Amino acid sequence: MGVAIGSILASDEIDISELNGKRIAMDAYNIIYQFLASIRQRDGSPLTDPDGNVTSHLSGLLYRNANFLKEGLRPIYVLDGEPDTMKEGTLEKRKERKEEAKKEYQMALDRGDLETARTKAQQTSRMSADILDSGKRLLELMGIPWVQAPAEGEAQAAHMVIQGDAWAVGSQDFDSLLCGAPRLVRNLTITGKRKLPGRNEYKEIAPEIIVLKEALGELDISREQLVDIALLCGTDYNEGVKGIGPKRGLKKVKDKGGLEAVLKDEDEEIGNYQVIKRLFLEPSVTDDYEIVFGDVDMDGLIDYLCGEKGFTESRVRDIMEKVRSKQTDLFSF
């Protein structure tokens, strides 16, 4: 879900070419879930290999990363670790929503309503160890590094940008900004379109960048106050305060100075808010990682995607040859 504070954050549209040569720390789970939801057959079922294993995410990762590499962008995928216990309520609600969507999907299939079936199917996507492992293997074969976070991937990605090991975080969510990411790049789809959640519709988009220092300066608040606003609106760790959205939250925090004063004024409570604030202001991260861009293993890629996963060899070769022709130094990052 992330935090819904985008309406108050200043952003600038950029061209993908402006990211040439830059390292972008990608929120891996965010991206993989997008592919699991959107890349499906007409009846809503995911793409699978001959053994019935899901391959929707592999198709998405192959095409998107090939496009990234053609544009000279250097993706680094950051994987979530163990979620904090404070997030258990959110995770349980997500599980319940998925179970309900699964039932509605089957009902739609039974009555032959494929449009509804596909919409409901997109809401049932689940991350499994097999999906994660196959995604990591594909990244390795493409020469793209991945980093294992101890907890939240967005927090680790933010830390890597702060450390200078990446230039920006690449994600649709805004959590990394709360964790101190100096830059966030959104809408990195290359295609110029993004599917609307739960609907078989697309909207035109362009990559955009949010620079934390500039956004905070324009709002005339601190990062801690931005976290306060997020808690008032609701995060993955708390429900938020009814009737307070980003704009009202901004006004209240600026008028009162901080979260405690706002809660007192509103006669509201947010349980364990000090703990939740620390999850954003002092997140669990690690320096135990190594970022190495490798050569594309073309033979290994063909063996894996075509030999094991049922991809068409001519298509995979065509995709990677276009990468090779566009970026002559691809094999020597």
Secondary structure, 3 states (H helix, E strand, C coil): CCCCCHHHCCCEECCHHHHCCCEEEEEHHHHHHHHHHHCECCCCCECECCCCCECHHHHHHHHHHHHHHHCCCEEEEEECCCCCHHHHHHHHHHHHHHHHHHHHHHHHHHCCCHHHHHHHHHHHCCCCHHHHHHHHHHHHHCCCCEEECCCCHHHHHHHHHHCCCCCEEECCCCHHHHCCCCEEEECCCCCCEEECCCCCCEEECCCEEEEHHHHHHHHCCCHHHHHHHHHHHCECCECCCCCCCHHHHHHHHHHHCCHHHHHHHHCCCCCCHHHHHHHHHCCCCCCCCCCCCCCCCHHHHHHHHHHHCCCCHHHHHHHHHHHHHHCCCHHHC
